[in-house]
């Protein structure tokens, strides 16, 4: 075989090797590091949703006398993306009242115990507790 034929055969072999793309198996440490990174990323996503709900709830709690449209909250919290998951979480929150008429409106809804309601009624009617 001539030199040219040998070179041609060598190049064909190289092309076949490149086409196969050998997948290197990861070491045990690399696999652990990758899974830890994935878990950390998932955890951070979860935390960020909780922090988003917490910050919006605190904002609504600071202004209990008014309701906010979704656009107003988006302007107030420019860094928070209003995803469907966030909206569902806000709607499920027991202290946030959500109204969907023309536009979605969010309002702080205080939670009262029955005992507190009785005390308020007695205070308003100026009757001492226990006397009906």
Residue pairs with C-beta under 8 A, 6 or more apart in sequence:
1 9
26 34
49 85
49 86
49 89
52 77
52 80
52 86
53 86
53 89
53 90
53 93
55 77
55 80
56 73
56 77
56 80
56 90
56 96
56 106
57 93
57 95
57 96
57 108
59 73
59 76
59 77
60 68
60 96
60 106
60 107
60 108
61 95
61 108
63 108
64 108
64 110
66 107
67 97
67 99
67 105
67 106
67 107
68 76
68 105
68 106
68 107
69 103
69 104
69 105
69 106
70 82
70 103
70 104
70 105
70 106
71 103
73 82
73 106
74 80
74 82
80 86
87 104
90 96
90 98
90 106
91 98
94 109
94 111
95 108
95 109
95 110
95 111
96 106
96 107
96 108
96 109
97 106
97 107
97 108
97 109
98 104
98 105
98 106
98 107
99 105
99 107
112 120
118 129
119 129
122 128
122 129
